[in-house]
Amino acid sequence: MSDTSPAGLRAFYENPAVPVASGPERSRRQARMLARALGPGPAVVVDIGCGDGSAASFAGPTPAGHTLVGIDWSQDALRRASHHMRHLVRGELTDGGLPLADGGVDAAVFAEVLEHLVDPDAALDELRRVLKPRGHLMLSTPNLAAWYNRALLLAGVQPIFSEVSLRGIHGRPGSQVVGHLRLYTARALRELLTASGFEVVRIAGAPFHGVPRVLRPLDRVACAAPSLASILLAHARRV
């Protein structure tokens, strides 16, 4: 029997072979949403689950006056992130929470993390704790109802992004196991954020860098309807 305990998941994510980067287009779109929300500085922005820091580098330099802090519990990820980010802190959402004061953060970036969590409710509670009142949450996660997943399900094929094992790919296209435990539709994500004490300002779409090249133009077009897009981008504010 495979180990699905938190300790087993920790070992999985500390494996350098497990991808911790995300697509550049998603990062750029999310960064534009953040810039519009924050306006001119100064502001404290935390990138929780920053991975290898490539998302910050794809997004470009931090706007003048803002401080960007990367947080991850994976030592391997932090080592790689040091090439892209100046301020890094080891921390996690559970077991005592993030090393941040209550209500001390202007904005939190939570990119491609929610789908990996055993307890997303507790994670959102912790994000709400560290954000200032009306502070911004910029969250992204794969879309279970992406346009191609709807077609795959009709054909009886396991949807992209969904995983039934941490040891291999079964029943769906693709070759990488990345540890997705939960998946969301646009409606489910909106309802979850609202129930967790956030006001959803906007949900937008972003393309997926793993879509075959011939289908990428269609994937970009689908972003106009977030419920069909590959990636869901949510801007929410702490109530």
C-alpha positions as CSV (number, residue, x, y, z in Angstrom):
1,M,0.0,0.0,0.0
2,S,1.5,3.4,-1.0
3,D,2.0,6.1,1.6
4,T,-0.6,8.9,1.3
5,S,0.1,10.4,4.7
6,P,1.4,14.0,4.9
7,A,4.9,12.6,5.5
8,G,4.6,10.5,2.4
9,L,3.5,13.5,0.4
10,R,6.4,15.6,1.8
11,A,8.9,13.0,0.5
12,F,7.1,13.1,-2.9
13,Y,7.4,16.9,-3.2
14,E,11.0,17.0,-2.0
15,N,12.0,14.7,-4.9
16,P,13.9,17.0,-7.3
17,A,12.3,15.1,-10.3
18,V,8.8,16.3,-9.4
19,P,8.1,19.5,-11.4
20,V,7.6,22.7,-9.3
21,A,7.5,25.2,-12.1
22,S,4.4,26.6,-13.9
23,G,3.7,28.0,-17.3
24,P,5.0,31.4,-18.1
25,E,1.7,32.7,-19.6
26,R,-0.2,31.8,-16.5
27,S,2.4,33.7,-14.4
28,R,2.3,36.8,-16.6
29,R,-1.5,37.0,-16.5
30,Q,-1.6,36.5,-12.8
31,A,1.1,39.2,-12.4
32,R,-1.0,41.6,-14.4
33,M,-4.0,40.9,-12.2
34,L,-1.9,41.6,-9.1
35,A,-0.5,44.8,-10.5
36,R,-4.0,46.1,-11.3
37,A,-5.1,45.2,-7.8
38,L,-2.2,46.8,-5.9
39,G,-1.5,49.9,-7.9
40,P,1.6,51.9,-6.8
41,G,3.6,50.7,-3.7
42,P,4.5,50.1,-1.1
43,A,3.0,46.7,-0.4
44,V,4.1,43.4,1.0
45,V,3.4,40.5,-1.4
46,V,4.0,36.8,-0.4
47,D,4.3,34.1,-2.9
48,I,3.1,31.0,-0.9
49,G,4.3,27.8,-2.5
50,C,6.8,29.7,-4.6
51,G,8.4,26.5,-6.0
52,D,11.5,27.2,-8.0
53,G,10.7,31.0,-8.2
54,S,10.3,30.8,-12.0
55,A,6.8,32.3,-11.8
56,A,8.3,35.5,-10.2
57,S,10.9,35.7,-13.0
58,F,8.4,35.1,-15.8
59,A,6.2,37.8,-14.3
60,G,9.0,40.4,-14.5
61,P,10.4,42.7,-11.8
62,T,8.3,43.5,-8.8
63,P,6.7,46.9,-9.1
64,A,8.6,49.7,-7.5
65,G,8.0,50.0,-3.8
66,H,6.6,46.5,-3.3
67,T,8.4,43.7,-1.4
68,L,8.0,40.2,-2.7
69,V,8.7,37.3,-0.3
70,G,8.8,33.7,-1.5
71,I,7.6,31.0,1.0
72,D,7.9,27.2,0.5
73,W,8.4,24.3,2.9
74,S,10.5,22.4,0.3
75,Q,14.2,23.0,0.8
76,D,14.9,21.8,-2.7
77,A,12.4,24.3,-4.1
78,L,13.9,27.2,-2.0
79,R,17.4,26.4,-3.3
80,R,16.2,26.7,-6.8
81,A,14.1,29.8,-6.0
82,S,17.2,31.6,-4.7
83,H,18.3,32.2,-8.3
84,H,15.1,34.2,-9.0
85,M,14.0,35.8,-5.7
86,R,15.8,37.9,-3.1
87,H,13.6,37.2,-0.1
88,L,12.9,33.6,0.8
89,V,11.4,32.0,3.9
90,R,10.8,28.4,4.8
91,G,7.3,27.9,6.0
92,E,4.1,26.0,5.6
93,L,0.4,26.3,5.9
94,T,0.0,23.6,8.5
95,D,1.8,22.5,11.7
96,G,1.8,25.9,13.3
97,G,1.1,28.0,10.2
98,L,3.0,30.5,8.2
99,P,5.8,32.5,9.9
100,L,3.8,35.7,9.4
101,A,1.9,38.0,11.7
102,D,-1.9,38.3,11.7
103,G,-3.1,40.8,9.1
104,G,0.4,41.8,8.0
105,V,0.3,41.1,4.2
106,D,-1.2,43.2,1.5
107,A,-1.4,40.4,-1.1
108,A,-0.8,36.7,-1.3
109,V,0.0,34.8,-4.5
110,F,-1.2,31.2,-4.2
111,A,-0.4,29.7,-7.6
112,E,-0.9,26.1,-8.5
113,V,-0.9,25.0,-4.8
114,L,-4.6,24.4,-3.9
115,E,-4.9,21.3,-6.0
116,H,-2.0,19.7,-4.0
117,L,-3.5,20.1,-0.6
118,V,-5.0,17.5,1.7
119,D,-6.9,20.3,3.6
120,P,-7.6,23.3,1.4
121,D,-10.0,24.7,4.0
122,A,-7.3,25.1,6.6
123,A,-5.0,26.6,4.0
124,L,-7.5,29.3,3.1
125,D,-8.1,30.0,6.7
126,E,-4.4,30.6,7.2
127,L,-4.2,32.8,4.1
128,R,-7.1,34.8,5.5
129,R,-5.3,35.2,8.8
130,V,-2.2,36.7,7.3
131,L,-3.9,39.1,4.9
132,K,-4.9,42.6,5.9
133,P,-8.6,43.4,5.8
134,R,-9.5,43.8,2.1
135,G,-6.1,42.2,1.3
136,H,-5.8,40.5,-2.0
137,L,-5.6,36.8,-2.8
138,M,-4.3,35.8,-6.2
139,L,-5.0,32.1,-6.7
140,S,-4.6,29.9,-9.7
141,T,-5.5,26.2,-10.2
142,P,-6.2,23.8,-13.0
143,N,-9.7,23.7,-14.3
144,L,-11.4,20.3,-14.1
145,A,-14.0,21.5,-16.6
146,A,-11.4,22.7,-19.2
147,W,-12.7,22.5,-22.8
148,Y,-10.7,19.3,-23.6
149,N,-11.6,17.6,-20.3
150,R,-15.3,17.8,-21.2
151,A,-14.5,16.0,-24.5
152,L,-12.3,13.4,-22.7
153,L,-15.0,12.6,-20.1
154,L,-17.5,12.1,-22.9
155,A,-15.1,9.6,-24.4
156,G,-14.6,7.8,-21.1
157,V,-11.0,9.1,-20.6
158,Q,-9.6,10.4,-17.3
159,P,-9.4,14.2,-17.4
160,I,-6.1,16.0,-17.8
161,F,-4.8,17.3,-14.4
162,S,-6.5,14.5,-12.5
163,E,-4.3,11.7,-11.0
164,V,-5.2,8.4,-9.5
165,S,-1.7,7.5,-8.3
166,L,1.5,9.1,-7.2
167,R,3.5,6.3,-9.0
168,G,2.4,6.7,-12.6
169,I,-0.2,8.0,-15.1
170,H,-3.2,5.8,-15.6
171,G,-6.2,6.4,-17.9
172,R,-5.3,9.8,-19.2
173,P,-2.9,11.5,-21.6
174,G,0.4,12.9,-20.2
175,S,3.6,11.5,-18.7
176,Q,4.3,13.5,-15.5
177,V,3.0,12.8,-12.1
178,V,2.7,16.1,-10.2
179,G,0.6,15.2,-7.1
180,H,-2.8,16.7,-7.8
181,L,-5.2,15.7,-5.0
182,R,-8.2,18.0,-5.8
183,L,-9.6,19.7,-8.8
184,Y,-12.0,22.6,-9.2
185,T,-14.4,24.0,-11.7
186,A,-14.9,27.8,-11.8
187,R,-18.2,27.5,-9.9
188,A,-16.7,25.3,-7.2
189,L,-13.7,27.6,-6.7
190,R,-15.9,30.6,-6.4
191,E,-18.1,28.9,-3.8
192,L,-15.1,27.6,-1.8
193,L,-13.5,31.1,-1.7
194,T,-16.8,32.7,-0.6
195,A,-17.3,30.1,2.1
196,S,-13.8,30.7,3.4
197,G,-14.4,34.4,4.0
198,F,-13.3,35.9,0.7
199,E,-15.1,38.2,-1.7
200,V,-14.4,37.0,-5.3
201,V,-13.5,40.0,-7.4
202,R,-12.9,38.2,-10.7
203,I,-12.2,34.8,-12.1
204,A,-10.3,34.7,-15.4
205,G,-8.7,32.1,-17.6
206,A,-5.2,31.2,-18.6
207,P,-3.7,28.7,-21.1
208,F,-1.9,25.5,-20.1
209,H,1.7,25.2,-21.3
210,G,1.3,21.4,-21.7
211,V,-1.3,21.6,-24.4
212,P,0.0,20.2,-27.7
213,R,1.3,23.0,-30.0
214,V,-1.4,22.5,-32.7
215,L,-4.2,23.1,-30.1
216,R,-2.6,26.1,-28.3
217,P,-4.5,28.7,-30.4
218,L,-7.8,27.1,-29.4
219,D,-6.6,27.0,-25.8
220,R,-5.9,30.7,-25.8
221,V,-9.4,31.4,-27.3
222,A,-11.0,29.4,-24.5
223,C,-9.5,31.7,-22.0
224,A,-12.2,34.2,-22.9
225,A,-14.7,31.9,-21.1
226,P,-13.0,31.1,-17.8
227,S,-15.3,28.1,-17.2
228,L,-13.7,26.5,-20.3
229,A,-10.1,27.7,-19.8
230,S,-7.3,25.4,-18.9
231,I,-6.3,27.4,-15.8
232,L,-8.5,29.3,-13.4
233,L,-7.1,32.7,-12.1
234,A,-9.0,34.0,-9.1
235,H,-8.7,37.5,-7.6
236,A,-10.4,37.6,-4.2
237,R,-10.2,39.9,-1.2
238,R,-10.4,39.2,2.5
239,V,-13.8,40.1,3.8
